[in-house]
Amino acid sequence: MEELLARINALLRRASNSSSQVICYGTVCINPDSQQTTLSGQLLELTEFEYKILEYLMRRYNKVISKSELSDYLYPHNEDRNSNVLEVIMGRLRKKLDPDGQLKPIETVRGRDDRFNLQ
């Protein structure tokens, strides 16, 4: 019963986030239909997981997202939930979004995990 509820919740989360509208914050834009990301108008190559994380964070702009919440979204069927993998993906995504280290679009809120916060 627990697994069934988890799967239903995951499906509901995905269904409620299925807007096809382009989402932009600052110089970062994502297109959910094409799953393309642009940074300052240039196409940004992201892996599937990098894109999913970015979309999840952008749809919850300025909200602190815990690693367990992000892990539940990425691995809805209790698949490989190694938190180290998630940290590596987040590190790569941070570098791609901010190669110079100036903007810090994904910030770590001390003691409370991560949030997308680009002005």
N, CA, C and O atoms as CSV, one atom per row, in Angstrom:
chain,resi,resn,atom,element,x,y,z
A,1,MET,N,N,0.822,-1.189,0.000
A,1,MET,CA,C,0.000,0.000,0.000
A,1,MET,C,C,0.876,1.267,0.000
A,1,MET,O,O,0.553,2.252,-0.663
A,2,GLU,N,N,1.971,1.228,0.740
A,2,GLU,CA,C,2.880,2.369,0.818
A,2,GLU,C,C,3.473,2.699,-0.558
A,2,GLU,O,O,3.554,3.862,-0.955
A,3,GLU,N,N,3.881,1.648,-1.272
A,3,GLU,CA,C,4.464,1.857,-2.595
A,3,GLU,C,C,3.415,2.397,-3.561
A,3,GLU,O,O,3.716,3.273,-4.372
A,4,LEU,N,N,2.204,1.892,-3.486
A,4,LEU,CA,C,1.136,2.369,-4.345
A,4,LEU,C,C,0.895,3.862,-4.130
A,4,LEU,O,O,0.768,4.617,-5.094
A,5,LEU,N,N,0.834,4.284,-2.878
A,5,LEU,CA,C,0.645,5.701,-2.569
A,5,LEU,C,C,1.799,6.548,-3.101
A,5,LEU,O,O,1.581,7.634,-3.637
A,6,ALA,N,N,3.018,6.052,-2.954
A,6,ALA,CA,C,4.183,6.783,-3.455
A,6,ALA,C,C,4.114,6.945,-4.971
A,6,ALA,O,O,4.427,8.012,-5.501
A,7,ARG,N,N,3.705,5.889,-5.663
A,7,ARG,CA,C,3.598,5.960,-7.127
A,7,ARG,C,C,2.494,6.912,-7.563
A,7,ARG,O,O,2.667,7.670,-8.518
A,8,ILE,N,N,1.370,6.878,-6.874
A,8,ILE,CA,C,0.266,7.781,-7.193
A,8,ILE,C,C,0.699,9.226,-6.973
A,8,ILE,O,O,0.427,10.093,-7.803
A,9,ASN,N,N,1.374,9.484,-5.855
A,9,ASN,CA,C,1.855,10.839,-5.573
A,9,ASN,C,C,2.842,11.312,-6.631
A,9,ASN,O,O,2.797,12.473,-7.039
A,10,ALA,N,N,3.732,10.432,-7.080
A,10,ALA,CA,C,4.702,10.788,-8.116
A,10,ALA,C,C,3.985,11.137,-9.425
A,10,ALA,O,O,4.345,12.106,-10.092
A,11,LEU,N,N,2.983,10.354,-9.786
A,11,LEU,CA,C,2.218,10.634,-11.008
A,11,LEU,C,C,1.467,11.957,-10.902
A,11,LEU,O,O,1.415,12.726,-11.861
A,12,LEU,N,N,0.895,12.214,-9.750
A,12,LEU,CA,C,0.181,13.476,-9.548
A,12,LEU,C,C,1.128,14.673,-9.628
A,12,LEU,O,O,0.786,15.704,-10.208
A,13,ARG,N,N,2.331,14.530,-9.038
A,13,ARG,CA,C,3.318,15.610,-9.104
A,13,ARG,C,C,3.699,15.894,-10.548
A,13,ARG,O,O,3.754,17.048,-10.974
A,14,ARG,N,N,3.961,14.833,-11.291
A,14,ARG,CA,C,4.359,15.011,-12.692
A,14,ARG,C,C,3.221,15.626,-13.505
A,14,ARG,O,O,3.458,16.500,-14.339
A,15,ALA,N,N,1.989,15.175,-13.268
A,15,ALA,CA,C,0.846,15.694,-14.020
A,15,ALA,C,C,0.605,17.170,-13.707
A,15,ALA,O,O,0.243,17.937,-14.600
A,16,SER,N,N,0.797,17.573,-12.470
A,16,SER,CA,C,0.567,18.969,-12.100
A,16,SER,C,C,1.659,19.884,-12.623
A,16,SER,O,O,1.476,21.101,-12.662
A,17,ASN,N,N,2.789,19.325,-13.025
A,17,ASN,CA,C,3.901,20.125,-13.532
A,17,ASN,C,C,4.020,20.053,-15.046
A,17,ASN,O,O,5.075,20.385,-15.588
A,18,SER,N,N,2.984,19.635,-15.736
A,18,SER,CA,C,3.105,19.390,-17.170
A,18,SER,C,C,2.691,20.589,-18.024
A,18,SER,O,O,1.988,20.421,-19.020
A,19,SER,N,N,3.106,21.759,-17.658
A,19,SER,CA,C,2.834,22.952,-18.438
A,19,SER,C,C,3.827,23.039,-19.588
A,19,SER,O,O,4.999,22.692,-19.434
A,20,SER,N,N,3.355,23.503,-20.742
A,20,SER,CA,C,4.249,23.596,-21.896
A,20,SER,C,C,4.810,25.001,-22.065
A,20,SER,O,O,5.501,25.274,-23.046
A,21,GLN,N,N,4.528,25.885,-21.138
A,21,GLN,CA,C,4.991,27.261,-21.218
A,21,GLN,C,C,6.493,27.336,-20.951
A,21,GLN,O,O,7.004,26.674,-20.048
A,22,VAL,N,N,7.197,28.149,-21.744
A,22,VAL,CA,C,8.625,28.376,-21.542
A,22,VAL,C,C,8.794,29.110,-20.212
A,22,VAL,O,O,8.082,30.071,-19.923
A,23,ILE,N,N,9.747,28.641,-19.411
A,23,ILE,CA,C,10.004,29.231,-18.098
A,23,ILE,C,C,11.368,29.904,-18.149
A,23,ILE,O,O,12.363,29.276,-18.509
A,24,CYS,N,N,11.412,31.182,-17.788
A,24,CYS,CA,C,12.671,31.935,-17.793
A,24,CYS,C,C,12.867,32.655,-16.469
A,24,CYS,O,O,11.940,33.249,-15.917
A,25,TYR,N,N,14.076,32.588,-15.983
A,25,TYR,CA,C,14.512,33.393,-14.845
A,25,TYR,C,C,15.892,33.909,-15.200
A,25,TYR,O,O,16.810,33.132,-15.461
A,26,GLY,N,N,16.030,35.223,-15.207
A,26,GLY,CA,C,17.308,35.800,-15.596
A,26,GLY,C,C,17.654,35.382,-17.007
A,26,GLY,O,O,16.852,35.570,-17.921
A,27,THR,N,N,18.823,34.822,-17.200
A,27,THR,CA,C,19.282,34.420,-18.532
A,27,THR,C,C,19.042,32.934,-18.809
A,27,THR,O,O,19.448,32.430,-19.856
A,28,VAL,N,N,18.393,32.237,-17.889
A,28,VAL,CA,C,18.142,30.799,-18.029
A,28,VAL,C,C,16.685,30.581,-18.426
A,28,VAL,O,O,15.770,31.062,-17.757
A,29,CYS,N,N,16.478,29.847,-19.528
A,29,CYS,CA,C,15.130,29.504,-19.994
A,29,CYS,C,C,15.056,28.012,-20.280
A,29,CYS,O,O,15.999,27.417,-20.802
A,30,ILE,N,N,13.924,27.422,-19.932
A,30,ILE,CA,C,13.680,26.024,-20.290
A,30,ILE,C,C,12.367,25.943,-21.049
A,30,ILE,O,O,11.430,26.698,-20.791
A,31,ASN,N,N,12.323,25.005,-21.994
A,31,ASN,CA,C,11.120,24.739,-22.755
A,31,ASN,C,C,10.702,23.306,-22.451
A,31,ASN,O,O,11.319,22.367,-22.953
A,32,PRO,N,N,9.660,23.121,-21.635
A,32,PRO,CA,C,9.248,21.770,-21.264
A,32,PRO,C,C,8.839,20.888,-22.438
A,32,PRO,O,O,9.004,19.670,-22.376
A,33,ASP,N,N,8.305,21.486,-23.517
A,33,ASP,CA,C,7.904,20.683,-24.678
A,33,ASP,C,C,9.101,20.049,-25.372
A,33,ASP,O,O,9.089,18.857,-25.679
A,34,SER,N,N,10.140,20.854,-25.619
A,34,SER,CA,C,11.314,20.344,-26.330
A,34,SER,C,C,12.414,19.886,-25.377
A,34,SER,O,O,13.405,19.286,-25.795
A,35,GLN,N,N,12.226,20.176,-24.098
A,35,GLN,CA,C,13.217,19.887,-23.064
A,35,GLN,C,C,14.576,20.487,-23.411
A,35,GLN,O,O,15.624,19.879,-23.194
A,36,GLN,N,N,14.521,21.707,-23.962
A,36,GLN,CA,C,15.749,22.434,-24.272
A,36,GLN,C,C,15.940,23.547,-23.270
A,36,GLN,O,O,14.983,24.130,-22.760
A,37,THR,N,N,17.203,23.826,-23.000
A,37,THR,CA,C,17.579,24.878,-22.061
A,37,THR,C,C,18.476,25.862,-22.780
A,37,THR,O,O,19.366,25.470,-23.535
A,38,THR,N,N,18.238,27.142,-22.544
A,38,THR,CA,C,19.123,28.161,-23.084
A,38,THR,C,C,19.688,28.991,-21.938
A,38,THR,O,O,19.030,29.228,-20.925
A,39,LEU,N,N,20.913,29.418,-22.132
A,39,LEU,CA,C,21.595,30.289,-21.185
A,39,LEU,C,C,22.097,31.480,-21.984
A,39,LEU,O,O,22.939,31.327,-22.868
A,40,SER,N,N,21.592,32.644,-21.681
A,40,SER,CA,C,21.918,33.874,-22.428
A,40,SER,C,C,21.667,33.687,-23.922
A,40,SER,O,O,22.445,34.159,-24.751
A,41,GLY,N,N,20.574,32.994,-24.264
A,41,GLY,CA,C,20.197,32.792,-25.654
A,41,GLY,C,C,20.917,31.654,-26.361
A,41,GLY,O,O,20.574,31.324,-27.497
A,42,GLN,N,N,21.902,31.050,-25.719
A,42,GLN,CA,C,22.657,29.945,-26.314
A,42,GLN,C,C,22.126,28.609,-25.785
A,42,GLN,O,O,21.865,28.460,-24.592
A,43,LEU,N,N,21.973,27.650,-26.688
A,43,LEU,CA,C,21.511,26.324,-26.295
A,43,LEU,C,C,22.502,25.695,-25.320
A,43,LEU,O,O,23.708,25.703,-25.567
A,44,LEU,N,N,22.005,25.158,-24.230
A,44,LEU,CA,C,22.827,24.537,-23.201
A,44,LEU,C,C,22.573,23.036,-23.215
A,44,LEU,O,O,21.435,22.592,-23.065
A,45,GLU,N,N,23.627,22.260,-23.395
A,45,GLU,CA,C,23.496,20.804,-23.432
A,45,GLU,C,C,23.438,20.258,-22.001
A,45,GLU,O,O,24.389,20.396,-21.232
A,46,LEU,N,N,22.306,19.639,-21.663
A,46,LEU,CA,C,22.120,19.036,-20.344
A,46,LEU,C,C,21.772,17.569,-20.503
A,46,LEU,O,O,21.136,17.171,-21.479
A,47,THR,N,N,22.195,16.772,-19.537
A,47,THR,CA,C,21.777,15.377,-19.507
A,47,THR,C,C,20.314,15.327,-19.074
A,47,THR,O,O,19.756,16.338,-18.647
A,48,GLU,N,N,19.701,14.170,-19.181
A,48,GLU,CA,C,18.301,14.015,-18.784
A,48,GLU,C,C,18.100,14.394,-17.316
A,48,GLU,O,O,17.164,15.121,-16.983
A,49,PHE,N,N,18.971,13.907,-16.448
A,49,PHE,CA,C,18.831,14.203,-15.022
A,49,PHE,C,C,19.116,15.671,-14.716
A,49,PHE,O,O,18.450,16.261,-13.865
A,50,GLU,N,N,20.090,16.267,-15.391
A,50,GLU,CA,C,20.373,17.687,-15.184
A,50,GLU,C,C,19.153,18.525,-15.567
A,50,GLU,O,O,18.776,19.457,-14.856
A,51,TYR,N,N,18.540,18.176,-16.707
A,51,TYR,CA,C,17.352,18.906,-17.140
A,51,TYR,C,C,16.212,18.729,-16.138
A,51,TYR,O,O,15.547,19.699,-15.773
A,52,LYS,N,N,15.988,17.503,-15.699
A,52,LYS,CA,C,14.892,17.238,-14.762
A,52,LYS,C,C,15.081,18.010,-13.458
A,52,LYS,O,O,14.121,18.546,-12.905
A,53,ILE,N,N,16.314,18.064,-12.972
A,53,ILE,CA,C,16.592,18.804,-11.742
A,53,ILE,C,C,16.339,20.295,-11.964
A,53,ILE,O,O,15.687,20.947,-11.148
A,54,LEU,N,N,16.856,20.829,-13.068
A,54,LEU,CA,C,16.688,22.247,-13.350
A,54,LEU,C,C,15.211,22.604,-13.485
A,54,LEU,O,O,14.757,23.601,-12.924
A,55,GLU,N,N,14.474,21.805,-14.217
A,55,GLU,CA,C,13.046,22.076,-14.380
A,55,GLU,C,C,12.325,22.039,-13.035
A,55,GLU,O,O,11.498,22.904,-12.747
A,56,TYR,N,N,12.633,21.054,-12.223
A,56,TYR,CA,C,11.999,20.924,-10.912
A,56,TYR,C,C,12.295,22.153,-10.052
A,56,TYR,O,O,11.399,22.694,-9.405
A,57,LEU,N,N,13.554,22.588,-10.049
A,57,LEU,CA,C,13.939,23.755,-9.252
A,57,LEU,C,C,13.312,25.038,-9.801
A,57,LEU,O,O,12.865,25.886,-9.028
A,58,MET,N,N,13.276,25.187,-11.120
A,58,MET,CA,C,12.716,26.405,-11.706
A,58,MET,C,C,11.213,26.496,-11.489
A,58,MET,O,O,10.680,27.591,-11.306
A,59,ARG,N,N,10.533,25.376,-11.507
A,59,ARG,CA,C,9.088,25.392,-11.252
A,59,ARG,C,C,8.787,25.722,-9.788
A,59,ARG,O,O,7.668,26.103,-9.446
A,60,ARG,N,N,9.767,25.576,-8.959
A,60,ARG,CA,C,9.625,25.899,-7.532
A,60,ARG,C,C,10.577,27.035,-7.176
A,60,ARG,O,O,11.241,27.002,-6.140
A,61,TYR,N,N,10.634,28.018,-8.028
A,61,TYR,CA,C,11.564,29.137,-7.910
A,61,TYR,C,C,11.595,29.695,-6.490
A,61,TYR,O,O,10.555,29.981,-5.897
A,62,ASN,N,N,12.783,29.840,-5.967
A,62,ASN,CA,C,13.059,30.433,-4.662
A,62,ASN,C,C,12.557,29.589,-3.487
A,62,ASN,O,O,12.596,30.042,-2.343
A,63,LYS,N,N,12.093,28.383,-3.753
A,63,LYS,CA,C,11.666,27.477,-2.684
A,63,LYS,C,C,12.823,26.541,-2.356
A,63,LYS,O,O,13.482,26.030,-3.261
A,64,VAL,N,N,13.070,26.317,-1.090
A,64,VAL,CA,C,14.134,25.402,-0.685
A,64,VAL,C,C,13.650,23.972,-0.922
A,64,VAL,O,O,12.580,23.580,-0.455
A,65,ILE,N,N,14.458,23.199,-1.658
A,65,ILE,CA,C,14.122,21.819,-2.010
A,65,ILE,C,C,15.122,20.898,-1.322
A,65,ILE,O,O,16.332,21.050,-1.491
A,66,SER,N,N,14.621,19.951,-0.555
A,66,SER,CA,C,15.515,19.019,0.136
A,66,SER,C,C,16.035,17.973,-0.844
A,66,SER,O,O,15.426,17.714,-1.881
A,67,LYS,N,N,17.155,17.389,-0.500
A,67,LYS,CA,C,17.724,16.326,-1.339
A,67,LYS,C,C,16.778,15.131,-1.404
A,67,LYS,O,O,16.676,14.479,-2.444
A,68,SER,N,N,16.091,14.840,-0.311
A,68,SER,CA,C,15.162,13.701,-0.340
A,68,SER,C,C,13.969,13.987,-1.252
A,68,SER,O,O,13.492,13.082,-1.936
A,69,GLU,N,N,13.481,15.223,-1.274
A,69,GLU,CA,C,12.381,15.579,-2.178
A,69,GLU,C,C,12.824,15.463,-3.629
A,69,GLU,O,O,12.094,14.941,-4.470
A,70,LEU,N,N,14.016,15.951,-3.913
A,70,LEU,CA,C,14.562,15.869,-5.266
A,70,LEU,C,C,14.802,14.415,-5.663
A,70,LEU,O,O,14.536,14.020,-6.799
A,71,SER,N,N,15.298,13.636,-4.733
A,71,SER,CA,C,15.535,12.220,-4.989
A,71,SER,C,C,14.219,11.484,-5.262
A,71,SER,O,O,14.162,10.632,-6.149
A,72,ASP,N,N,13.166,11.806,-4.509
A,72,ASP,CA,C,11.851,11.200,-4.741
A,72,ASP,C,C,11.340,11.534,-6.142
A,72,ASP,O,O,10.718,10.698,-6.798
A,73,TYR,N,N,11.603,12.752,-6.590
A,73,TYR,CA,C,11.168,13.158,-7.926
A,73,TYR,C,C,11.953,12.435,-9.015
A,73,TYR,O,O,11.377,11.974,-10.000
A,74,LEU,N,N,13.272,12.336,-8.836
A,74,LEU,CA,C,14.119,11.713,-9.858
A,74,LEU,C,C,13.982,10.205,-9.898
A,74,LEU,O,O,14.048,9.596,-10.966
A,75,TYR,N,N,13.792,9.603,-8.738
A,75,TYR,CA,C,13.728,8.144,-8.635
A,75,TYR,C,C,12.403,7.742,-7.993
A,75,TYR,O,O,12.390,7.319,-6.837
A,76,PRO,N,N,11.287,7.863,-8.714
A,76,PRO,CA,C,9.977,7.605,-8.107
A,76,PRO,C,C,9.732,6.150,-7.718
A,76,PRO,O,O,8.827,5.871,-6.932
A,77,HIS,N,N,10.508,5.237,-8.245
A,77,HIS,CA,C,10.263,3.825,-7.955
A,77,HIS,C,C,11.327,3.236,-7.052
A,77,HIS,O,O,11.636,2.048,-7.136
A,78,ASN,N,N,11.886,4.068,-6.188
A,78,ASN,CA,C,12.908,3.609,-5.251
A,78,ASN,C,C,14.106,3.003,-5.954
A,78,ASN,O,O,14.735,2.075,-5.444
A,79,GLU,N,N,14.421,3.536,-7.135
A,79,GLU,CA,C,15.586,3.052,-7.861
A,79,GLU,C,C,16.835,3.582,-7.163
A,79,GLU,O,O,16.764,4.013,-6.012
A,80,ASP,N,N,17.948,3.553,-7.830
A,80,ASP,CA,C,19.228,3.975,-7.280
A,80,ASP,C,C,19.142,5.378,-6.687
A,80,ASP,O,O,19.188,6.363,-7.425
A,81,ARG,N,N,19.020,5.480,-5.387
A,81,ARG,CA,C,18.871,6.767,-4.695
A,81,ARG,C,C,20.151,7.171,-3.992
A,81,ARG,O,O,20.112,7.733,-2.897
A,82,ASN,N,N,21.262,6.894,-4.601
A,82,ASN,CA,C,22.547,7.238,-4.015
A,82,ASN,C,C,22.684,8.763,-3.996
A,82,ASN,O,O,22.740,9.392,-5.052
A,83,SER,N,N,22.738,9.361,-2.794
A,83,SER,CA,C,22.790,10.815,-2.680
A,83,SER,C,C,24.067,11.390,-3.285
A,83,SER,O,O,24.088,12.552,-3.690
A,84,ASN,N,N,25.127,10.594,-3.351
A,84,ASN,CA,C,26.359,11.064,-3.958
A,84,ASN,C,C,26.158,11.329,-5.452
A,84,ASN,O,O,26.710,12.290,-5.987
A,85,VAL,N,N,25.385,10.501,-6.118
A,85,VAL,CA,C,25.090,10.698,-7.535
A,85,VAL,C,C,24.351,12.024,-7.710
A,85,VAL,O,O,24.659,12.795,-8.619
A,86,LEU,N,N,23.389,12.284,-6.850
A,86,LEU,CA,C,22.634,13.524,-6.911
A,86,LEU,C,C,23.556,14.732,-6.717
A,86,LEU,O,O,23.402,15.739,-7.408
A,87,GLU,N,N,24.489,14.646,-5.807
A,87,GLU,CA,C,25.426,15.748,-5.566
A,87,GLU,C,C,26.336,15.976,-6.774
A,87,GLU,O,O,26.648,17.119,-7.107
A,88,VAL,N,N,26.758,14.902,-7.426
A,88,VAL,CA,C,27.599,15.028,-8.618
A,88,VAL,C,C,26.816,15.713,-9.735
A,88,VAL,O,O,27.336,16.611,-10.396
A,89,ILE,N,N,25.576,15.297,-9.946
A,89,ILE,CA,C,24.734,15.900,-10.986
A,89,ILE,C,C,24.507,17.379,-10.676
A,89,ILE,O,O,24.579,18.219,-11.573
A,90,MET,N,N,24.234,17.697,-9.421
A,90,MET,CA,C,24.029,19.097,-9.029
A,90,MET,C,C,25.296,19.916,-9.291
A,90,MET,O,O,25.210,21.053,-9.756
A,91,GLY,N,N,26.454,19.358,-9.000
A,91,GLY,CA,C,27.720,20.047,-9.241
A,91,GLY,C,C,27.925,20.344,-10.716
A,91,GLY,O,O,28.328,21.447,-11.085
A,92,ARG,N,N,27.643,19.348,-11.565
A,92,ARG,CA,C,27.771,19.555,-13.016
A,92,ARG,C,C,26.790,20.611,-13.515
A,92,ARG,O,O,27.136,21.450,-14.346
A,93,LEU,N,N,25.570,20.563,-13.002
A,93,LEU,CA,C,24.549,21.524,-13.403
A,93,LEU,C,C,24.951,22.936,-12.981
A,93,LEU,O,O,24.794,23.883,-13.753
A,94,ARG,N,N,25.458,23.078,-11.783
A,94,ARG,CA,C,25.922,24.391,-11.319
A,94,ARG,C,C,27.006,24.954,-12.243
A,94,ARG,O,O,26.979,26.134,-12.592
A,95,LYS,N,N,27.960,24.100,-12.635
A,95,LYS,CA,C,29.052,24.551,-13.513
A,95,LYS,C,C,28.536,24.954,-14.889
A,95,LYS,O,O,29.015,25.926,-15.473
A,96,LYS,N,N,27.559,24.209,-15.408
A,96,LYS,CA,C,27.014,24.537,-16.723
A,96,LYS,C,C,26.219,25.834,-16.696
A,96,LYS,O,O,26.265,26.612,-17.650
A,97,LEU,N,N,25.493,26.071,-15.614
A,97,LEU,CA,C,24.685,27.285,-15.507
A,97,LEU,C,C,25.519,28.516,-15.171
A,97,LEU,O,O,25.147,29.642,-15.502
A,98,ASP,N,N,26.649,28.286,-14.509
A,98,ASP,CA,C,27.468,29.400,-14.040
A,98,ASP,C,C,28.944,29.051,-14.148
A,98,ASP,O,O,29.607,28.836,-13.134
A,99,PRO,N,N,29.473,28.992,-15.389
A,99,PRO,CA,C,30.858,28.567,-15.570
A,99,PRO,C,C,31.885,29.478,-14.890
A,99,PRO,O,O,32.971,29.025,-14.531
A,100,ASP,N,N,31.547,30.753,-14.713
A,100,ASP,CA,C,32.478,31.694,-14.084
A,100,ASP,C,C,32.352,31.730,-12.567
A,100,ASP,O,O,33.208,32.301,-11.891
A,101,GLY,N,N,31.305,31.132,-12.025
A,101,GLY,CA,C,31.107,31.142,-10.578
A,101,GLY,C,C,30.622,32.474,-10.040
A,101,GLY,O,O,30.780,32.749,-8.850
A,102,GLN,N,N,30.038,33.303,-10.883
A,102,GLN,CA,C,29.597,34.641,-10.481
A,102,GLN,C,C,28.136,34.691,-10.031
A,102,GLN,O,O,27.812,35.350,-9.043
A,103,LEU,N,N,27.257,33.995,-10.754
A,103,LEU,CA,C,25.814,34.140,-10.531
A,103,LEU,C,C,25.251,33.276,-9.411
A,103,LEU,O,O,24.372,33.711,-8.667
A,104,LYS,N,N,25.753,32.068,-9.293
A,104,LYS,CA,C,25.262,31.093,-8.319
A,104,LYS,C,C,23.733,30.931,-8.384
A,104,LYS,O,O,23.033,31.239,-7.419
A,105,PRO,N,N,23.221,30.445,-9.527
A,105,PRO,CA,C,21.772,30.314,-9.679
A,105,PRO,C,C,21.155,29.234,-8.795
A,105,PRO,O,O,19.974,29.305,-8.455
A,106,ILE,N,N,21.951,28.239,-8.427
A,106,ILE,CA,C,21.462,27.221,-7.492
A,106,ILE,C,C,22.267,27.414,-6.224
A,106,ILE,O,O,23.460,27.116,-6.176
A,107,GLU,N,N,21.608,27.912,-5.209
A,107,GLU,CA,C,22.323,28.178,-3.974
A,107,GLU,C,C,22.003,27.124,-2.936
A,107,GLU,O,O,20.895,26.588,-2.904
A,108,THR,N,N,22.962,26.832,-2.098
A,108,THR,CA,C,22.744,25.926,-0.984
A,108,THR,C,C,22.395,26.775,0.223
A,108,THR,O,O,23.177,27.629,0.642
A,109,VAL,N,N,21.223,26.536,0.775
A,109,VAL,CA,C,20.788,27.242,1.964
A,109,VAL,C,C,21.303,26.432,3.144
A,109,VAL,O,O,20.869,25.303,3.373
A,110,ARG,N,N,22.212,27.007,3.874
A,110,ARG,CA,C,22.908,26.284,4.932
A,110,ARG,C,C,21.932,25.550,5.853
A,110,ARG,O,O,21.034,26.145,6.450
A,111,GLY,N,N,22.142,24.247,5.944
A,111,GLY,CA,C,21.312,23.406,6.798
A,111,GLY,C,C,19.945,23.080,6.244
A,111,GLY,O,O,19.165,22.388,6.899
A,112,ARG,N,N,19.622,23.582,5.003
A,112,ARG,CA,C,18.289,23.349,4.471
A,112,ARG,C,C,18.264,22.934,3.014
A,112,ARG,O,O,17.187,22.917,2.418
A,113,ASP,N,N,19.382,22.600,2.412
A,113,ASP,CA,C,19.450,22.097,1.038
A,113,ASP,C,C,19.495,23.192,-0.010
A,113,ASP,O,O,20.069,24.249,0.250
A,114,ASP,N,N,18.903,22.982,-1.208
A,114,ASP,CA,C,19.141,23.829,-2.362
A,114,ASP,C,C,17.882,24.546,-2.840
A,114,ASP,O,O,16.755,24.126,-2.576
A,115,ARG,N,N,18.123,25.661,-3.564
A,115,ARG,CA,C,17.019,26.346,-4.245
A,115,ARG,C,C,17.556,27.070,-5.468
A,115,ARG,O,O,18.715,27.484,-5.508
A,116,PHE,N,N,16.688,27.216,-6.470
A,116,PHE,CA,C,17.036,27.969,-7.666
A,116,PHE,C,C,16.652,29.404,-7.377
A,116,PHE,O,O,15.502,29.681,-7.037
A,117,ASN,N,N,17.596,30.321,-7.506
A,117,ASN,CA,C,17.343,31.700,-7.124
A,117,ASN,C,C,18.175,32.623,-7.998
A,117,ASN,O,O,19.230,33.099,-7.578
A,118,LEU,N,N,17.706,32.876,-9.204
A,118,LEU,CA,C,18.436,33.728,-10.139
A,118,LEU,C,C,17.602,34.979,-10.377
A,118,LEU,O,O,16.434,34.894,-10.755
A,119,GLN,N,N,18.189,36.102,-10.161
A,119,GLN,CA,C,17.469,37.380,-10.338
A,119,GLN,C,C,17.539,37.829,-11.778
A,119,GLN,O,O,16.996,38.878,-12.124
